[in-house]
Amino acid sequence: MSGPDLYDREARAATNHALFREVNERVKEVNEGFSLVMPMGEWICECANDTCAERITLSTNEYEAVRRDQARFFVAPTSEHVWPEVEQVIERNQRFWIVANIGYRPTAEAPLDPLRVSRENRGEARPTQGR
């Protein structure tokens, strides 16, 4: 796959990843409410397939570790959840795999990372003024 077809698939994957990130930010809020009694929570697979509803069990710390890099996502641990032409598996374990986008660079029109936007809205990460 090359040219416009590859770019379209990359763009679709990026859009789908952003959608699942937004869903998981809401899931995170619920999971944090139960974290003292249930340290592991259920999350939605962040694969590029927009019809996927697979659940993945991980802790909030594991979720945050994956999310530190905007190009990384956690997916169910099977090859059906990986689009090898637009992402590569960089870590595997029994509960989930971590994939990283390859090639695609979001543009100004691409959705913003909801993790960053959500934190900024809560006042957790404010941009520094130019000094």
DABEL-V51853 format. One record per helix or strand of 3 or more residues. SS is the DSSP state (h for helix, s for strand). FROM is the first residue (numbers start at 0). TO is the last residue. If there is no record, write none. Layout:
BEGIN
ss:SS from:FROM to:TO
ss:SS from:FROM to:TO
END
This chain:
BEGIN
ss:h from:2 to:32
ss:s from:39 to:43
ss:s from:54 to:58
ss:h from:59 to:66
ss:s from:71 to:74
ss:h from:78 to:80
ss:s from:86 to:91
ss:s from:96 to:100
ss:h from:113 to:120
END
